[in-house]
């Protein structure tokens, strides 16, 4: 994947324009800590969102979309690896421009930071064999469906009228689904899609999302230009099919919300 790399403070980076709507701005109007560089916090250990590939290079859904956004804004993309529990504290301390790590958009967090528009939607989803005749959650009544012990998926399965078969790990439930020991299993949509794609399993996700939620990117309050530039760029990437192409080999689809939770800029 192409990346534009600029030297710190270079005239090229500072002169490169970005556009919000019909208005052009200089790159140093983006409210970045280091002009010309988009620094983004990541755990780097959370596949398929962020992880190190076989070559030791950071990769994942988050890395790909954030890198492409930086590229389109004529910025250098600079991932900053940091532990989850320190991300918002370090954001407030100006250690990076944005938290690219997948973070649920909640009212409590919205009091602390400004979220860019929701970029990913996930939730519980049913997984069955490719040749299964089960076409919906309602059709699992009386069937044996796997779910992680003590997870929110267990009461969900039971609510469908199915027998919840308890597992310690998704991989075990998936393997038993493949081997026809159970009729299907339930897990997080994104995690399930990644596991199926990575292992090449003869499984498929069916039906819609149950208990859906959206993820957003957190930015320190008081940076409306940066938030708007990211939102505008991401929306164009969804519309032109770029996001779907970036994510295809990892999860096989574009998880962008049909109705993203919008940024609160006031």
N, C-alpha and C positions, 0 to 999 in steps of 0.2 A: 504493500500500500504506500502510495506517495506521501511524503511529508515535506513541507517547506521548512527548512531549518535556517534561522537567522542568528547572526552574532548579536550578543548583548548590546543594546543601544545602537544598533546599526541604522544608518540613514534609510536603508531599504525598508526595514521593518517599520520605522516611524512614519515613513511616507505612504505605506500601503493603506488604502482606504477600505472601509467596510461600509455596508449600507443597511440602514434600518428604514424599511418602507421605501420611500423615494429619496431619502436624504443621505448624503455621503458624509462620513466622519473620518478623521485621521485615526490611525491605530492607537495613538497615545490618549485618545478620548475614551478608550474602553475601560478606564478605571483599573487598569492592571497594576499589580505591585511592581513588576518589571516590564516596561514598555516593549511590545513585540513578543512577549512570552506568556502563554496561558499555562499556569501551574495548577495542577489538579491532584487532589488527595485520593489515594487508593490504598486498599489493604494489600492487593497483589496476591492474595491467597484465598479467593472466593470464586471458584469457577461456577458457572461460565461467565461471570461478570468480570473478574480480573484474576489472572494467574500467570505463571511463567510457562511458556511452551517448552517443547523438547530442546530448543536451542537456548533456553534460559532468558528469552525475551518476554517482557510483559505483553499479554494478549488478553482478549476477552471482549464481551459485549461493550462494556464501559470504555475500555481502552480504544476500541475501534471507532465508536461513534464520537467520543471526545477528541480523538486524534483528527478525525475528518472535519469536525467543526473548527478546530484550530487551523487546519489546512485551508479551509474555505475563507477564513478570516485573515489569512496571510500571517499567521502567528506560529511561533515555535511551540510545540506541545511538550510540556515538561511534567511527567508524572512524579508525584512525591509519595513514597511509600510510608505509611504511618498506621499505627494501631487504631482500631475502630473507636475505642473509648476516648481517644484524644482528638478526634477529627474536628469537632465543633470548637473546642477550646483553641486549637491551633489555627483554625480559620479566623477566629476573632483576633488572634495575635498576628495576623497578616503573614503567616508562614506559607500560604498559597492563595490562589484566587478563588478556587471553587472546590467543592467536595464532589468529585466525580463518582465516588463509591456509591453503589446503590443504597439509597436511604428513603425509608417510607415517609411520605408527606403527612404529617400530623399537625393538629392545631397547636399543640405545645411547642413543637419545633418551629412552626411559623412565627411564633412570638420571638424566637431567637435569631432567625435568619430569613433571608428571602430565598424561596425556592424558584428555580426555573420551572417552566411548565412541565408537568409530568411527562417523562420520556418512556416509561415502561409500565405495562399493566400485567399483573399476574394474579394467581389465585389457585385454589384447589381445582384439579381436573382429573377426570377419569381416564385411565389407560387400559386398553385391552389388546388382545392379539390382532394382528392385521386381518385374519380371517374370521374374526368374531362377528356374530350377528347382533351383538349388543350395540345399539346406536345412540343410547342416551342414559343418563343417570337413572331415570325412572324405570328403565328396562332391567335394572340390576336387582329388582325385588326378588328375594328368594335365592339369589346368587351368592357366591363366596367372593368377597372383595377385600383385598389386602390394604392395610393402613398401619402406619407407625404407632406403636403402643403409646398411649397417653397423649397423642397428638389431637389437634382439632379435627383431623380427618375421620377419626373413629365415630364420633356422634353424627357426622355428616353421612357416613356410609349407613349407619343404623337408621337414620332418618329416611333413607331411600327404601328401607325394608329389606336390605341385604344383610348377610351375616358378615360382620367385621372380623377378618382374620388378622391377628396381631403380628407385627414384625419389628425387629430392632433396627433394620436399615432398609432403605428403598431398594437397593440392589438385590436383596433377597426376595422381596415381593415381586420385583420385575422378573427375576429368573423363574420363580414359581408360576408366574403368569405365562411366560414363554413355554414352560413345561406342562401347562394345563393342570397344574395342581390347584389353582384358583382361577376364577373367571376374569379377574382384572384387579387393578389396584388404584389407589388415589394418592396423589402427591402434589407438590407445587408444580404448576404448569411449566415454568422455565426450567426448573431443575429436572423435571421429568423429560422434557424435550431434549435437553443436553445429554442426559444419560443414554437415551435411545439413540441419538445421533452418534455419540462417541463410541458406543459399543456395537452399533449396527444391529440393534435388536429388532425382531419382526413384530414391533408393537406400534400402536398409534394412539394419539390423544383424540378423544371424542367429546362432543357436547361443548357447552360454554363454560366459563369460569364460575366457580362458586366462591363466595366471600372474596370478591376481587379487591385489589388494592393497587395503588400507584406509587412508583418510585420517582424521586426528583433529585436535582442537583442543588446543593445549598451554596449560597453566596452571602458574604457579609452584607448586612443592611447598608443602604446608601450607595449602591452601585447599579442604578437602573439601566445605564447604557450597556453594561456587560450582560446583565440578565436578558435585556431585549435582543441584543445581538445573538446570544446563544439560542434564544427561543425562535427567532426568525430563521436562523441557519438550520436548526434541527427540523423545523416545519418543512422547509424546502427539501431537505434530505429525505423526509418521509414521502413527500409528494412525488419526487422524481425517482423513487424506488431504490435510492442508495442504501437506506437503512436495511431494507430487505436483503440486498446483495451482501452487505457487510456481515449479517447475522446468519445467512443461509447455512453455512457449513457447521455452525455451532448449535443452532436450535431449529433451523428449517423454516422459520417464519419471522415476520416483523411483529414484535410485541408492543408497538406504539399504541397508546390509548386512542380510541376513536374520539373521545371527548376528554382531553388532558385537563387535569386540575391546573388552573391558570395562576400565574405569578401574582402576588400581591405587592405592588410597587409603591403604594402610598405609605 
